[in-house]
Amino acid sequence: MPAPVAARLIPWYARAQRDLPWRAPGFGAWGVLVSEFMLQQTPVARVIPLLEAWLARWPTPAALAADAPAEAVKQWANLGYPRRALWLHRAAVEIRDRHDGVVPRDVDALLALTGIGDYTARAVAVFAYGDHHPVVDTNTRRVIARAVHGRAQPGPPHRTDLDDMAALLPRDATDAAIVNAAAMELGAVVCTARSPRCDVCPLLDICAWVSEGRPDTPDLRRRQAKYEGSDRQARGAVMRALRHDGSLPQDAVLAEWPDRLQRDRAILSLLDDGLVELEDGILHLPR
């Protein structure tokens, strides 16, 4: 099956890909790395303006490493999951100190950086440096689940996902990078979770799910808890207050929050994550 998949995805991607900043020639490994951090669990439309502002302020890892972690957390703004900003700052320090300020190319070296997992390491190696690796995100997994395995939705992430993607890649590194990107794009804009547009899919005639009548197989992925009223919402409110005011007495942070215990849990969890610091009763962003 790899040859038919690649043969369909490569020309489809050439005409259908969205114009996204990180796909521009010469975008660079640092730009790719920052974009991958930002794109984790965050829609593309929210990422683009903040990515551009980030790279304008910190065009290199060394530039970010020279600034305070608090500045990275502030610049992260409303992207959510602000630990990513702190991890990205730490990764920038590690790139400066271990790799002379150059984002490494080797997957193992990338994996050794703070906040970088299998997906991000391979994405940088493939999309920034053109190396031959399978790259698997949520959209790719859904395409593989349907086209290859005949399932409506992928199961929980597994190491075999990389094997599945590797089996679809052409030997040529340039073509393999295109197929990696095309599978993600297909899952994002055509083979979507809820309303797949099978009539315009380049894999329609070889898709196992379609050939089996599009069975409604169970979705076994873990569901994320509702945001409204959650501890995540309280954490986000604490971070917004500190980004706005810089520092506040601990008792003054979210003083009007309806659930005092939840507010305290949020502050304690942020302290544990290193996203806020407490000195003499004053909460502030990390310095």
N, C-alpha and C positions, 0 to 999 in steps of 0.2 A: 503493500500500500504506500510506502514512502514516495515512490516516484510519481504516482497520480496526484497525491496531495500537493507535493512541491510544484508539479507542473501546473496546477490550477491556482495555487496561492500566489506564486511569484507574479504572473501577469495581472491578477486581480489587484494585488497590493500596489502595483505600479500605477494603476489608474484610480484606485479608490482610497488610498491612504489619506488621512487627515493631515493638514499642514500644522504640525506641532513643533514647538521650538527645539526640543531635544532631537528632532530628526533632521535638523538643518546641518549641512556639511560643515565640519569644523567646530561643532558645538563644544567639543572637548570632554575629557573624562570627568573633570570636576563638575561641569554642568550636568552631565548624565548622572553622576552620583547624587548631586543635590536633588535633581528631578525625581530620582527613584525614591529617595527618602520622603519627599513630599507627596508622591503619588500613592503611598501606602494607605489604603482605606480612605482616600480623598478623591473626589471627582476632578477630572482634568480642568474643567472651567474655573474651579476655585484655585487650582495650583498655578496656572499660567501667570497671572499678574504678580503673585507673591514670589514665584521663581525668578521672574525678571528683576524684581526689586532686590532680591537676595543677591543675585549675581552681579548686579550693578554696585552693590555695597561691598560685597566680598567676592571679587572675581577669581580668587585663588584660595586654596586651603590655608596658606600662610596668613592671608589677610583675615580670615575668620579666626584662626588660632590666636592671632594677636589681640583680638577683642575679648571682652568679658563674656562668659556664658550667659549672663543676664541679657546681653544685647541680642544674642541668638534667640533666646526665649521670647523676647519682646517682638523681634522681627517675624517670628513664626505666626504671630497674630491669631487669626481664627481658624487655622488649619486643623486644629484638634490634635489629640495625642501629643502634647508638647514634649514628652520625653524624647521624641524624634529630634527636636531641636537641640537638646542637650547632648544626645548621642552624636549628632552630626558635628557639633562643636568638638567633642572629644575625638571623633575620627579625624577632624581637621588637624588637631594637635598631633595625633599619632602620625598622620601623613607628613606633617612638617618635620617631626623629630625622627621618624624611622625611615622615611623615603625621600628625604630632601625636598619635600613640598610637592612631589609628583604623585598623583593617584596611581597606585600600583596596578599592574596588568594581570598578575598571577592571581588565580582564584583563591588559593590558600592564603596569600598575603592580604587579599581583600577580606576574606572571612575573619582574619585576625583583628580587623578594625572594629571599633565599638559600633554596635547597632546594625551590622551588616550580616545578613543571612544568605542562604543558598541562592535565593532569587536575585537579590541586589548584586551579589558578587558576580554572578554569571551575566547579569544584564550589563554591568560595566565592562566586563571582559569582551562581551560580544558587540554591544552597540557603540562603545567608545573605541575599542581596539581591534574589532573585527575578528576575534578568535572564534574557534569552533567549539561551542558548548550548547547544550539544550538550556533554554530559558523558559520557565513555567510560572505563569501567574494564574489568577482565578479565571480570567477569560480563556486562556490557553487550556486549562483543565476542562472547562466546559466544552470547548470545541472537540477535544480528544474524547471526552466521555460520550459525546453524541456520534461524531464521525467514525470513531474507531470501535467503541465498546457498546454502542446502541443504547446508552442510558440518557435519560432526560437531564440529569444533573450529575456533576461529579460527586464522589464520596469525599470524606475528609482528606486533606493533603497527605501524601505518602511519598516515600522515596522512589517508588516505582513510577511516579509521574515523570521524573527526569528520564527514565528508561523509555517510557512511551514517546516522549518528545524526541529523544535521540534517534529513535527508530524512524521518525518522519523526516529527518534532516538530510539534505544532499551532502555529498562529501566536500564540495567546494565551500570554503568558509564564507565567502561573500553571499552565495545563495543560501547557505544555512542561516546567516544572520537575517536575511530577508524573510525566510520562512518563519523564524522565531517571531519577528515583528508582525508578520502577516497573520499568524494564528492569534496573537493578542488582539490585533485590530478586528479580525473577523468576530471574535467573541464580544468585543466592545460595541460594535455597530450593527452586526447582522445576527450572529448566533447568540442573542441576548438571553438572559435568564428567564424572563417572563413572556416576551413576545418575539420569538425568533422569526426572522424574515427569510424563511427557507426558499421562497420563490426567487430570491436574488443571490442565493449562496453559491459560490463557485464550487462547493463540494457536494451540491445537491445530489448528483447522480451516483456518488460513491459513499454517501453518508449512511452508516449502519442504522442509525436511529430512524431516519426517514424510510429506509427500505423495510424496516420492521413495523411501520405504521405509527411512528412517533409515540411509543408506549409511555405512559405517565409513571415512570419508575420513581421510587421514593427518594426524597432529598434527605440524605443522612448527615448533612453538615450541621454543626452546632449553631444554634441561633443566638445572636447577640441580644442581650437584655435591652429593653426599651430605655431610651435616653432620658425622656421626660421623668423627672422625679428620682433619677438614679444618682449614685455616688459620683459617676462620671460628670453629670451635670453640675454637681456641687464643686468638684475639682476645677471644672472649667470656669466657674464663677469666681473662685478664689484666684485663679491665674489672671483673669481679666482685671480684677481689682488691683492686683499687684503690678500688672503691666501699666495700668493707668496711673497709679499713685506712687509706684516705686517701692515704697515700704509703708507698713501700717502696723500699729499695735495689734497683737494677735487677737485680742478681744474685739477689736473694731472691724476685723475682716468678716464680711457677711453678717454683721450684727443682727440684721433683720431676717436672716434665713429662717424659714419656718421650722426646720428640724435641726436643733442645736447639735444633737449627737452626730447627725450626718455631716454637718459642717466641720465638726472636730475630726471625724474620720477622714474627711477630704484633706484637711490640713496635715494630719499625721501621715497619710499616704504620700502626699507631695513632699513632705520632709524625708520620708524613707527613700523616695525616688531621686532626691537631690535637686528637685525642681524649685524648692524654696528653702530658705535658711532662716533660723530663728536665733536672734541675738538680743539678750536683755529684754525679752518680751516683744521684740519687734520682728515682724516677718518681712523678708525681702527676697527678691530673685537672687539666684546664685552669683557670686562674684568671682 
